Amino acid sequence: MKKAAAAGVLLALLFAAAGWNIRHLDKFTDAMVAQVEISRAFCRENNLSAADAALNAAMDQWRDAKPYTHIFLRHAELDAVSDAFYDVFIHLGVGDIDAAEGAYDRLEEHLRSIDDMEQISLGAVF
């Protein structure tokens, strides 16, 4: 009976940890997307220095989360988001606003897909 109780407690802890992880990742990706949107708004106004500064703030958030992201996310997603950040930086650096729009889309899609993959769904379970 004690083993069953211990197993039940362990299972409850695993579910709680999974719930915390989903909630944390959701807040993290929402904050990242919001910061990227701020950068995009500056880019659309042709204020490239402010767009670059806002994107740097988002990149700092991404780097600061490294202890978490490198444990809980797959390396392919980490690489994709980092590459997408640098693509936006390149387009901002040369002043190509039209190309930057597509790069922003790519970056936001990668961030949203990370969040979507961690949500509980039938596809994730089976």
C-alpha positions in Angstrom: 0.0 0.0 0.0 2.9 2.4 0.8 4.4 1.8 -2.7 1.1 2.6 -4.3 0.8 5.8 -2.3 4.4 6.8 -3.1 3.7 6.1 -6.8 0.5 8.3 -6.6 2.4 11.1 -5.0 5.2 10.9 -7.6 2.6 10.9 -10.4 0.9 13.9 -8.9 4.3 15.7 -8.7 5.0 14.9 -12.3 1.7 16.3 -13.4 2.2 19.4 -11.3 5.7 19.9 -12.8 4.3 19.5 -16.3 1.6 22.0 -15.6 4.1 24.5 -14.2 6.3 24.0 -17.3 3.4 24.6 -19.7 2.3 27.7 -17.8 5.9 29.1 -17.6 6.6 28.4 -21.3 3.3 30.1 -22.3 4.2 33.2 -20.3 7.7 33.2 -21.6 6.8 32.9 -25.3 4.0 35.5 -24.9 6.5 37.9 -23.5 9.0 37.2 -26.3 6.4 37.6 -29.0 5.2 40.9 -27.4 8.7 42.3 -27.4 9.2 41.2 -31.0 6.0 42.9 -31.9 7.3 46.2 -30.3 10.3 45.9 -32.5 8.2 45.2 -35.6 6.1 48.3 -34.9 9.2 50.5 -34.8 10.4 48.8 -38.0 7.1 49.6 -39.7 7.5 53.3 -38.6 11.0 53.2 -40.2 12.6 53.7 -36.8 15.2 51.1 -37.3 17.4 52.1 -34.3 14.4 51.6 -32.0 13.5 48.4 -33.7 17.0 47.1 -33.2 17.0 48.1 -29.6 13.7 46.4 -28.9 14.8 43.3 -30.8 18.0 43.3 -28.7 15.9 43.4 -25.6 14.0 40.3 -26.8 17.3 38.6 -27.7 18.5 39.4 -24.1 15.4 37.7 -22.7 16.1 34.7 -25.0 19.7 34.5 -23.8 18.8 35.0 -20.2 16.4 32.0 -20.4 19.2 29.7 -21.5 19.3 27.7 -18.3 15.6 26.9 -18.8 15.4 26.6 -22.6 18.4 24.4 -22.9 16.9 21.8 -20.6 13.2 21.9 -21.6 13.3 22.6 -25.4 14.8 20.6 -28.2 18.0 21.9 -29.8 16.3 22.2 -33.2 13.9 24.8 -31.8 16.6 26.7 -30.0 18.6 26.9 -33.2 15.6 27.9 -35.3 14.7 30.8 -33.0 18.3 32.0 -32.7 18.7 31.9 -36.5 15.4 33.8 -36.9 16.6 36.5 -34.5 19.7 37.0 -36.5 17.8 37.1 -39.8 15.8 40.0 -38.5 19.0 41.7 -37.3 20.5 41.4 -40.7 17.5 42.9 -42.5 17.3 45.7 -39.9 21.0 46.4 -40.3 20.8 46.9 -44.1 17.5 48.8 -43.8 15.4 46.3 -45.8 12.0 46.8 -44.1 10.1 44.5 -46.5 12.5 41.6 -45.9 12.5 42.3 -42.2 8.7 41.8 -42.2 9.1 38.2 -43.4 11.9 37.6 -40.9 9.7 38.9 -38.1 6.9 36.5 -39.3 9.4 33.6 -39.2 10.7 34.5 -35.7 7.2 34.9 -34.2 6.1 31.6 -35.8 9.0 29.8 -34.3 8.2 31.2 -30.9 4.5 30.4 -31.2 5.2 26.9 -32.4 7.4 26.2 -29.3 4.5 27.1 -27.2 2.0 25.1 -29.3 4.2 22.0 -29.1 4.1 22.0 -25.3 0.4 22.4 -24.9 -1.6 19.3 -23.9 -3.5 17.8 -26.9 -4.4 14.4 -28.3 -1.6 14.8 -30.8 1.0 15.4 -28.1 -0.2 12.5 -26.0 -0.6 9.9 -28.8 
